Amino acid sequence: MAIEKKITCLLVDDEPPALDILKKYVAAVASLELAATCNNAVEALNILQTRSIDLLFLDIQMPQLLGTDLIRTLKKPPRVIFTTAHRKFAIEGYELDAVDYLLKPISFERFLKAVNKVLDNSSPNPVSTPTPIQPIEPPRGPDTFLQLRSERKMVQIALDDILYVESIRDYIKVVTRSKTIISKQSISSLEEWLPREAFIRIHRSYIVSLSKIESYTHELVEIARQQLPISRMYRLDVEKILQRRP
């Protein structure tokens, strides 16, 4: 049986914390292989001239040479996913045929969405990979809705309808006023999208809507007659927030 080729990645960023995050993300995806990391575009140019790189995670604003200028110097650049803290570079990034444009801080879910674009376009022998994870769509507009993939369709949920979220292994259970939705997501990725002023993590397995809490003790909160545990890890933060509520 033929061995599937992994996608070799080069990470380029002048900020060590940003590099550390990307290294963890790459290590978590079986289809990706980290070839090297570097702190500036000049160093990256040297690597690209001596090694075969399939995918470049490239910061834009760096000393000596901008990431976008680096791409312009290459006759046959690898596929590129730009990473930056500045939205103003987005148009320029897409003009250079970038696969995607990631705005810092980069969540793992958003990282996966970008990588899935590369995996979907791999040819002639696509890299073997688990079923692409469908990322959670961010809240939209003043009425804020959440979109989750459930049972092969996208389900739209008003944030105000959510009572609580429960983690069940690789899935989350979103309990609303009228229904329960099961989706293959991590609770941590959902936590990143939910507005902090409206939702709070009380346990490794639970996020609750602050406005739906009917009563609470040192060890649990009650929502819609359901008693949900507060773990020691989150207890201090939960109590501070609940005590500040009007």
C-alpha positions, 0 to 999 in steps of 0.5 A: 500500500502506498504511503500517503505524502504529508504536507510539509509546512514552514512557519514564519513569524517574528513573534515567538508566542505566535510560532509556538501556537502554530507549532502546536496546531501543526502537530495536532493535524496528522496530515501536516509535517513541520519542516522548519520555523524561522523568525523573519522573511530573509531566513525563510527565503533561504529555506525555500531555496534549499528545501521543498515546502508545500505550505507556508504559514507566513506573517506579513508585518516583519522586519527587513522584508514583509511577508507579502514582498517575500512571496513576490520574490518567488517564481514558484511560491508554495501555497500560502496562508497569511497570518497577521494582526492587521486586517488592512493586509487582507486584500493584498494577501488575497491578491497574491493567491493566498489560500487563506488569511488568518487574523491573530489571535488564531483559534485552532478551529479557524486554523483547521478551516484554512488547512482544510482548503489545502487538503481539499485541493491536494492532487493528484493524490489527496493527503489522507486525513480525518473528516474535515472539522466544520468550524463554528461560524462566528456570531453575525450582526446585532441579533447574534446567531450561532451556526453549527453543523448537525445531522448533515445540515447547518443549524442556526441558533439564536444566542439568546435561546441557549441555556447551556452547552455540555461537552460529550467527548468529541461532541457538544450538546447545545441545550436551548429553550426548545431543542437540543443540538448535537454537533462534532465540535470541542467545547473550547472552540465554542467558548472562543466564539461566545460573548464573554459578557453573556456566557461563562465556563463553569466546568470542563464540560459545561458553559452556561448562559449567565442570564438563564441562571435561576440560582446557584451555590458554591458547587452548582448552578441551576438552569431550567431545573437542571443542576450543573456542577461548578468545578474547582478550576472555575469556581473562583472566577464563576463566583466573582462574576455571579456576585457582580451581577445586578 
